[in-house]
């Protein structure tokens, strides 16, 4: 799992109007919460976060939130969820979950599919239904991503969650019977020609 340091400012105020002022200054309002952790309102630089997300796209990230004010100097946390502005597509609010080294956490880990299914060479179509796997483990055991070899998938084959192997210390939370990927038969459209019969005119 990638660890990155992200500067954060402890917020003394909350509320919509104050958050609007922060966004105009290039800051994103956020909150950090978790078990045995008092919720902490913070603000982070939008440009700094976007740079990190672009650089580590598709990877699980552990943030070391470096507070430049306040009592706590550093907080380890994972990004739980964020809100996007419907017009600008910019992140406008973030929820972080503080973690403890000796406590397991539940987190979504990206899946990486390796190889080309043999069914594709036979005219099949690969359909991926699950792009992340929810796992429970210690923070130190969180993988960047989980690689899955799908080269043996033939037409009609289905890969389920229960078929995925993960390292020791990691527990899969998803339903074992949930479909991850499958190779379908390519649908062929049959075009039928319809002939309209034009009734003959009767003559008297």
N, C-alpha and C positions, 0 to 999 in steps of 0.2 A: 504494500500500500504506500502510495506517495504521501510524504509529509511536506507541507508547505507552511511558511510563516505569513500571516496576514495581519496587518496593523489594524487596530480597533480603538475606538474612542468610547468611553463610558458616557452614556446619555444621562443627563440630569433631568431632562424634560421628556414628556411623551405627548401624544396627541397628534391629530391630523395636520394642524397648522404648523406645528414644529417640524413634523416629518417633511412637509412640503419645502420648508426652508432648507433642510438638510439636503434634499435632492437637488435644489438649485445650486448648492455648493459642491455638487459632484459626490455626495455621500449617500449611502443606502442605509436606511433604518433597519435594524436587525435586533433579534433577541436570542439570548442563550439560556437554555433551560435543561433540566435533566434530573435524575434521581440524586437526592442529597445535594442539590445545587439550587440555590436561590435564583429565580429568573433575573437575568441581567440585561437591561436595554443597552444596546451599543449602536455604533454607526461605523461603516467601513467605506473606504474609497471605491467608487464604482469602477474606475479604470484599473485599479490593482486587482480586484476580483475578476473582472472580465479577462484580463491577461492570464490569470491562473487557470480559469475554466477553459480558455482556448488552448493553452499549452498542454493541459492534462485532460483533454476531451476524451470521454469514454473510459476514464479510469476512476477508481475509488480514491478519494482524497481525505487525508486527515489534516485538519487545519490546526495550526498552533496560533491561536489568537493572541497577539502581543498587544496588551493594553498600554497605551501611552499615558493614561491617567487612571486613577482609581487605586484600590488596595491590591488586587490581584494583578500580577505582572504577566502571567501567561495561562491560557486555558486551552486544553485540547478538546476539539469538538469536530463533529461531522455535520455536513450540510443536510438538513432534514428536508426542507422544502423552501420554495421561493415563489413570489408573486410577480407576474409579468404585466407590464402596462399594455392594454389591449391595442393601442395605436402605435406606440414607439417600439414595442417589444423589449423595452429596457426592464431590468430587474428593479422592482420598487420596494421589496421587503423580503427579508430572509429569516428563516428559523434555523438556528444551530442547536445541536444537542451535545451537551458536555459529556465527556466519557471519562471513565476511570480505568486504569490499566488492568486492574484485577477483577473487573466486572464485565460479563458478557453483554454484547449489544446485538440488536437485530438491525440488519442493514441490507440494502439492495446492492448487488454486485453485478456489473455488466457481463454478458456472455460474449465470447469470441468464438465464431464458428470457423473451423479449419477444414480445408480440403473441399473437393468438388464431388457431390454425391454421384454415384455411378448411375443412378436413375435419370439424371439430367441428360446423359449421353444417349439414353433410350427414348428421349422425348418428354421426360417428366419435368415438372415444375417444382422448385423448392419453395415451400411456404414456412416461414418462421413466425411462430405465434408468441414466443416468449423471448424477450431481449435482455431480461435481468432475472437474477435468482435471489430470493430473499434467504439470507443465512443468519445464523446466530453463532457468535464466537467472541473470543477475546479481541480487543483492539489490535494487539500485536499480530494476530493471525488473519486479519482481514486481507484478502487478496486483491490485487489491482483489478483483476478480471478472472473469469473462469473459462478456460479453453475447452472446446468440445470438438472432437474429430467426427465430422459427418460424411466422410468420404465413402463409407460403406452403406449409406442409405440408398435403397433401391426404390423403384416405383411401388407405392403402397405401404412402405415402411413408415413407422411412426416412432419418434424419439420422445420418451416421457421423462419427467423430472426424476423418477426413480432410476433411470438409466445413467444419470450423470454421477461421475465419481469426483469427490472433493477431498482435499487433504485432511489428515487427522486433526481433530480439534474444531472442525467446522460442521455445523448441523444445518441441513436444509430445512427451511420452514414451509416452503410451498407444498401444495398437494402432490404426493408422489405420482398420481395418475394424470396430472395436468400435461397436456401436449406442449412440447418445446418446438419441434420441427417435424415436418413430414414432406414426402415427395408425392405429388399428385400427378395423375394422368392429365396430359394437356387436353383441354376441351376443344373439340373440333366442331365448328359451326356448319351445320348442314343447310345448304340453301336449296329450297324446294321451289321449282318453277310452277306457278299456278297459271292455268290457261282459262281464260274467261270465255265462255261460249256466248256468242252473240246470236240471239234468236233471229231466224230468218223472217223477213217480212212476207206476210201472206198476200197473195195477189188474187183478186176476184175477177 
